[in-house]
Amino acid sequence: MGETLRSWKELPLSALPFKLSTEFKTGDWRTFRPVVDQEKCTRCLLCWVYCPDMSIVWDGQRISVNYDYCKGCGICARECPVKAIEMVKE
């Protein structure tokens, strides 16, 4: 018999019953986009944690937004405790 997997993370990508969201650019759906004020940002990463589209990018020093996948829901702006993210009309 085959070896037992210890975690779903050990599955090959071909075994997943769905396509990964990074294959489909969905950012053209939005009417508002988040803009990060780097001066106000405390790098708490709550925006990254709560983003349902995984479009918040943390490079180790700065927060940015991958607009290819951001749908403009505004959750990042609502969760930011210092209001460093503003939603602006496209």
VMD Tcl script that builds the backbone (N, CA, C; Angstrom):
set m [mol new atoms 270]
animate dup $m
set s [atomselect $m all]
$s set {name element resname resid chain x y z} {
  {N N MET 1 A 0.813 -1.188 0.000}
  {CA C MET 1 A 0.000 0.000 0.000}
  {C C MET 1 A 0.859 1.255 0.000}
  {N N GLY 2 A 0.323 2.365 -0.490}
  {CA C GLY 2 A 1.065 3.619 -0.587}
  {C C GLY 2 A 1.307 4.255 0.765}
  {N N GLU 3 A 2.221 5.194 0.783}
  {CA C GLU 3 A 2.558 5.905 2.010}
  {C C GLU 3 A 1.442 6.885 2.364}
  {N N THR 4 A 1.132 7.017 3.647}
  {CA C THR 4 A 0.088 7.911 4.108}
  {C C THR 4 A 0.609 9.347 4.177}
  {N N LEU 5 A -0.207 10.274 3.678}
  {CA C LEU 5 A 0.147 11.689 3.749}
  {C C LEU 5 A -0.076 12.189 5.168}
  {N N ARG 6 A 0.833 13.001 5.662}
  {CA C ARG 6 A 0.688 13.577 6.998}
  {C C ARG 6 A -0.096 14.881 6.964}
  {N N SER 7 A -0.179 15.518 5.814}
  {CA C SER 7 A -0.826 16.820 5.710}
  {C C SER 7 A -1.338 17.017 4.287}
  {N N TRP 8 A -2.396 17.807 4.150}
  {CA C TRP 8 A -2.912 18.134 2.817}
  {C C TRP 8 A -1.872 18.897 2.013}
  {N N LYS 9 A -0.916 19.562 2.696}
  {CA C LYS 9 A 0.115 20.336 2.018}
  {C C LYS 9 A 1.066 19.446 1.212}
  {N N GLU 10 A 1.060 18.163 1.501}
  {CA C GLU 10 A 1.922 17.231 0.779}
  {C C GLU 10 A 1.307 16.780 -0.543}
  {N N LEU 11 A 0.043 17.125 -0.780}
  {CA C LEU 11 A -0.610 16.757 -2.040}
  {C C LEU 11 A 0.025 17.508 -3.201}
  {N N PRO 12 A 0.204 16.859 -4.330}
  {CA C PRO 12 A 0.678 17.598 -5.507}
  {C C PRO 12 A -0.424 18.520 -6.005}
  {N N LEU 13 A -0.057 19.650 -6.609}
  {CA C LEU 13 A -1.054 20.604 -7.097}
  {C C LEU 13 A -2.026 19.975 -8.086}
  {N N SER 14 A -1.571 18.987 -8.826}
  {CA C SER 14 A -2.444 18.337 -9.801}
  {C C SER 14 A -3.582 17.568 -9.134}
  {N N ALA 15 A -3.469 17.285 -7.838}
  {CA C ALA 15 A -4.511 16.550 -7.128}
  {C C ALA 15 A -5.634 17.448 -6.631}
  {N N LEU 16 A -5.422 18.764 -6.641}
  {CA C LEU 16 A -6.442 19.680 -6.151}
  {C C LEU 16 A -7.628 19.718 -7.115}
  {N N PRO 17 A -8.865 19.739 -6.581}
  {CA C PRO 17 A -10.053 19.718 -7.442}
  {C C PRO 17 A -10.421 21.092 -7.992}
  {N N PHE 18 A -9.558 22.071 -7.839}
  {CA C PHE 18 A -9.844 23.424 -8.299}
  {C C PHE 18 A -8.553 24.066 -8.782}
  {N N LYS 19 A -8.682 25.141 -9.508}
  {CA C LYS 19 A -7.520 25.900 -9.974}
  {C C LYS 19 A -7.134 26.917 -8.905}
  {N N LEU 20 A -5.860 27.174 -8.752}
  {CA C LEU 20 A -5.415 28.188 -7.814}
  {C C LEU 20 A -5.792 29.568 -8.327}
  {N N SER 21 A -6.158 30.471 -7.408}
  {CA C SER 21 A -6.621 31.800 -7.813}
  {C C SER 21 A -5.538 32.603 -8.521}
  {N N THR 22 A -4.282 32.239 -8.355}
  {CA C THR 22 A -3.219 32.996 -9.017}
  {C C THR 22 A -3.219 32.777 -10.525}
  {N N GLU 23 A -3.995 31.818 -10.999}
  {CA C GLU 23 A -4.071 31.580 -12.436}
  {C C GLU 23 A -5.045 32.522 -13.129}
  {N N PHE 24 A -5.910 33.166 -12.374}
  {CA C PHE 24 A -6.943 34.023 -12.942}
  {C C PHE 24 A -6.828 35.425 -12.369}
  {N N LYS 25 A -6.597 36.403 -13.213}
  {CA C LYS 25 A -6.518 37.785 -12.751}
  {C C LYS 25 A -7.932 38.327 -12.617}
  {N N THR 26 A -8.286 38.719 -11.399}
  {CA C THR 26 A -9.654 39.135 -11.110}
  {C C THR 26 A -9.771 40.600 -10.721}
  {N N GLY 27 A -8.668 41.335 -10.754}
  {CA C GLY 27 A -8.664 42.719 -10.302}
  {C C GLY 27 A -9.472 43.679 -11.145}
  {N N ASP 28 A -9.819 43.306 -12.365}
  {CA C ASP 28 A -10.572 44.240 -13.210}
  {C C ASP 28 A -12.043 44.332 -12.803}
  {N N TRP 29 A -12.454 43.616 -11.777}
  {CA C TRP 29 A -13.832 43.672 -11.287}
  {C C TRP 29 A -14.078 44.866 -10.383}
  {N N ARG 30 A -13.040 45.472 -9.853}
  {CA C ARG 30 A -13.235 46.435 -8.768}
  {C C ARG 30 A -13.592 47.836 -9.275}
  {N N THR 31 A -14.264 48.578 -8.369}
  {CA C THR 31 A -14.560 49.984 -8.613}
  {C C THR 31 A -13.759 50.871 -7.673}
  {N N PHE 32 A -13.324 50.300 -6.555}
  {CA C PHE 32 A -12.467 51.002 -5.603}
  {C C PHE 32 A -11.191 50.196 -5.421}
  {N N ARG 33 A -10.098 50.908 -5.155}
  {CA C ARG 33 A -8.842 50.205 -4.921}
  {C C ARG 33 A -8.192 50.736 -3.651}
  {N N PRO 34 A -7.521 49.858 -2.897}
  {CA C PRO 34 A -6.853 50.308 -1.681}
  {C C PRO 34 A -5.511 50.960 -1.994}
  {N N VAL 35 A -5.224 52.048 -1.289}
  {CA C VAL 35 A -3.941 52.731 -1.411}
  {C C VAL 35 A -3.334 52.772 -0.008}
  {N N VAL 36 A -2.107 52.292 0.124}
  {CA C VAL 36 A -1.442 52.199 1.424}
  {C C VAL 36 A -0.584 53.439 1.658}
  {N N ASP 37 A -0.799 54.097 2.789}
  {CA C ASP 37 A 0.041 55.219 3.214}
  {C C ASP 37 A 1.187 54.620 4.031}
  {N N GLN 38 A 2.358 54.524 3.448}
  {CA C GLN 38 A 3.499 53.878 4.093}
  {C C GLN 38 A 3.945 54.614 5.357}
  {N N GLU 39 A 3.682 55.912 5.439}
  {CA C GLU 39 A 4.052 56.681 6.633}
  {C C GLU 39 A 3.208 56.281 7.843}
  {N N LYS 40 A 1.924 55.993 7.618}
  {CA C LYS 40 A 1.028 55.603 8.704}
  {C C LYS 40 A 1.135 54.118 9.053}
  {N N CYS 41 A 1.496 53.303 8.087}
  {CA C CYS 41 A 1.486 51.846 8.251}
  {C C CYS 41 A 2.453 51.403 9.350}
  {N N THR 42 A 1.960 50.578 10.286}
  {CA C THR 42 A 2.780 50.051 11.381}
  {C C THR 42 A 3.252 48.626 11.108}
  {N N ARG 43 A 2.919 48.087 9.957}
  {CA C ARG 43 A 3.293 46.728 9.537}
  {C C ARG 43 A 2.756 45.668 10.491}
  {N N CYS 44 A 1.526 45.866 10.965}
  {CA C CYS 44 A 0.890 44.886 11.848}
  {C C CYS 44 A 0.425 43.658 11.061}
  {N N LEU 45 A 0.263 43.818 9.757}
  {CA C LEU 45 A -0.125 42.763 8.814}
  {C C LEU 45 A -1.572 42.279 8.966}
  {N N LEU 46 A -2.415 43.022 9.671}
  {CA C LEU 46 A -3.823 42.635 9.750}
  {C C LEU 46 A -4.481 42.672 8.371}
  {N N CYS 47 A -4.094 43.615 7.537}
  {CA C CYS 47 A -4.640 43.674 6.178}
  {C C CYS 47 A -4.288 42.392 5.422}
  {N N TRP 48 A -3.082 41.917 5.586}
  {CA C TRP 48 A -2.619 40.690 4.928}
  {C C TRP 48 A -3.398 39.488 5.435}
  {N N VAL 49 A -3.633 39.438 6.742}
  {CA C VAL 49 A -4.361 38.315 7.351}
  {C C VAL 49 A -5.793 38.256 6.844}
  {N N TYR 50 A -6.462 39.399 6.767}
  {CA C TYR 50 A -7.884 39.430 6.437}
  {C C TYR 50 A -8.206 39.499 4.948}
  {N N CYS 51 A -7.246 39.770 4.105}
  {CA C CYS 51 A -7.528 39.887 2.669}
  {C C CYS 51 A -8.017 38.561 2.105}
  {N N PRO 52 A -9.258 38.509 1.611}
  {CA C PRO 52 A -9.788 37.246 1.087}
  {C C PRO 52 A -9.190 36.842 -0.260}
  {N N ASP 53 A -8.531 37.764 -0.937}
  {CA C ASP 53 A -7.969 37.456 -2.259}
  {C C ASP 53 A -6.459 37.280 -2.243}
  {N N MET 54 A -5.862 37.380 -1.068}
  {CA C MET 54 A -4.410 37.280 -0.919}
  {C C MET 54 A -3.680 38.268 -1.835}
  {N N SER 55 A -4.240 39.456 -1.954}
  {CA C SER 55 A -3.628 40.458 -2.826}
  {C C SER 55 A -2.777 41.468 -2.069}
  {N N ILE 56 A -2.732 41.367 -0.738}
  {CA C ILE 56 A -1.824 42.197 0.049}
  {C C ILE 56 A -0.460 41.507 0.036}
  {N N VAL 57 A 0.566 42.257 -0.283}
  {CA C VAL 57 A 1.916 41.695 -0.414}
  {C C VAL 57 A 2.815 42.296 0.665}
  {N N TRP 58 A 3.513 41.445 1.394}
  {CA C TRP 58 A 4.482 41.871 2.409}
  {C C TRP 58 A 5.848 41.410 1.945}
  {N N ASP 59 A 6.751 42.337 1.699}
  {CA C ASP 59 A 8.084 41.965 1.205}
  {C C ASP 59 A 9.135 41.963 2.313}
  {N N GLY 60 A 8.690 42.060 3.566}
  {CA C GLY 60 A 9.608 42.092 4.687}
  {C C GLY 60 A 9.842 43.492 5.215}
  {N N GLN 61 A 9.488 44.492 4.408}
  {CA C GLN 61 A 9.657 45.883 4.827}
  {C C GLN 61 A 8.437 46.744 4.553}
  {N N ARG 62 A 7.742 46.460 3.453}
  {CA C ARG 62 A 6.616 47.303 3.028}
  {C C ARG 62 A 5.407 46.444 2.683}
  {N N ILE 63 A 4.247 47.055 2.871}
  {CA C ILE 63 A 2.987 46.465 2.437}
  {C C ILE 63 A 2.655 47.068 1.074}
  {N N SER 64 A 2.226 46.235 0.149}
  {CA C SER 64 A 1.740 46.746 -1.137}
  {C C SER 64 A 0.531 45.909 -1.547}
  {N N VAL 65 A -0.099 46.299 -2.624}
  {CA C VAL 65 A -1.296 45.607 -3.091}
  {C C VAL 65 A -1.051 45.119 -4.508}
  {N N ASN 66 A -1.349 43.853 -4.746}
  {CA C ASN 66 A -1.271 43.297 -6.088}
  {C C ASN 66 A -2.629 43.544 -6.747}
  {N N TYR 67 A -2.702 44.585 -7.552}
  {CA C TYR 67 A -3.971 44.984 -8.155}
  {C C TYR 67 A -4.465 44.006 -9.213}
  {N N ASP 68 A -3.644 43.073 -9.636}
  {CA C ASP 68 A -4.112 42.046 -10.575}
  {C C ASP 68 A -5.193 41.176 -9.942}
  {N N TYR 69 A -5.161 41.034 -8.608}
  {CA C TYR 69 A -6.085 40.132 -7.921}
  {C C TYR 69 A -7.004 40.833 -6.923}
  {N N CYS 70 A -6.737 42.079 -6.588}
  {CA C CYS 70 A -7.565 42.817 -5.635}
  {C C CYS 70 A -8.916 43.139 -6.266}
  {N N LYS 71 A -9.997 42.769 -5.562}
  {CA C LYS 71 A -11.343 43.044 -6.065}
  {C C LYS 71 A -11.936 44.309 -5.466}
  {N N GLY 72 A -11.188 44.980 -4.567}
  {CA C GLY 72 A -11.661 46.247 -4.011}
  {C C GLY 72 A -12.719 46.113 -2.948}
  {N N CYS 73 A -12.718 45.037 -2.197}
  {CA C CYS 73 A -13.754 44.812 -1.186}
  {C C CYS 73 A -13.636 45.765 0.000}
  {N N GLY 74 A -12.432 46.252 0.286}
  {CA C GLY 74 A -12.235 47.203 1.367}
  {C C GLY 74 A -12.020 46.592 2.743}
  {N N ILE 75 A -11.952 45.289 2.835}
  {CA C ILE 75 A -11.734 44.646 4.134}
  {C C ILE 75 A -10.403 45.084 4.727}
  {N N CYS 76 A -9.377 45.191 3.907}
  {CA C CYS 76 A -8.058 45.611 4.393}
  {C C CYS 76 A -8.144 46.988 5.042}
  {N N ALA 77 A -8.861 47.905 4.423}
  {CA C ALA 77 A -8.996 49.269 4.953}
  {C C ALA 77 A -9.792 49.271 6.255}
  {N N ARG 78 A -10.838 48.449 6.335}
  {CA C ARG 78 A -11.646 48.383 7.557}
  {C C ARG 78 A -10.876 47.766 8.709}
  {N N GLU 79 A -10.008 46.809 8.439}
  {CA C GLU 79 A -9.267 46.123 9.499}
  {C C GLU 79 A -8.016 46.859 9.942}
  {N N CYS 80 A -7.552 47.822 9.182}
  {CA C CYS 80 A -6.334 48.552 9.528}
  {C C CYS 80 A -6.573 49.409 10.780}
  {N N PRO 81 A -5.854 49.128 11.883}
  {CA C PRO 81 A -6.107 49.863 13.122}
  {C C PRO 81 A -5.641 51.312 13.099}
  {N N VAL 82 A -4.749 51.666 12.181}
  {CA C VAL 82 A -4.245 53.045 12.114}
  {C C VAL 82 A -4.742 53.788 10.874}
  {N N LYS 83 A -5.668 53.178 10.157}
  {CA C LYS 83 A -6.280 53.792 8.957}
  {C C LYS 83 A -5.228 54.191 7.921}
  {N N ALA 84 A -4.265 53.294 7.704}
  {CA C ALA 84 A -3.213 53.544 6.717}
  {C C ALA 84 A -3.618 53.150 5.308}
  {N N ILE 85 A -4.794 52.549 5.174}
  {CA C ILE 85 A -5.270 52.130 3.851}
  {C C ILE 85 A -6.553 52.897 3.536}
  {N N GLU 86 A -6.545 53.553 2.406}
  {CA C GLU 86 A -7.703 54.320 1.965}
  {C C GLU 86 A -8.226 53.702 0.676}
  {N N MET 87 A -9.542 53.585 0.574}
  {CA C MET 87 A -10.162 53.081 -0.646}
  {C C MET 87 A -10.462 54.278 -1.541}
  {N N VAL 88 A -9.903 54.259 -2.757}
  {CA C VAL 88 A -10.127 55.350 -3.702}
  {C C VAL 88 A -10.837 54.802 -4.939}
  {N N LYS 89 A -11.667 55.643 -5.535}
  {CA C LYS 89 A -12.407 55.239 -6.727}
  {C C LYS 89 A -11.464 55.069 -7.910}
  {N N GLU 90 A -11.679 54.032 -8.678}
  {CA C GLU 90 A -10.852 53.756 -9.862}
  {C C GLU 90 A -11.092 54.823 -10.908}
}
mol reanalyze $m
mol bondsrecalc $m
mol representation Tube
mol addrep $m
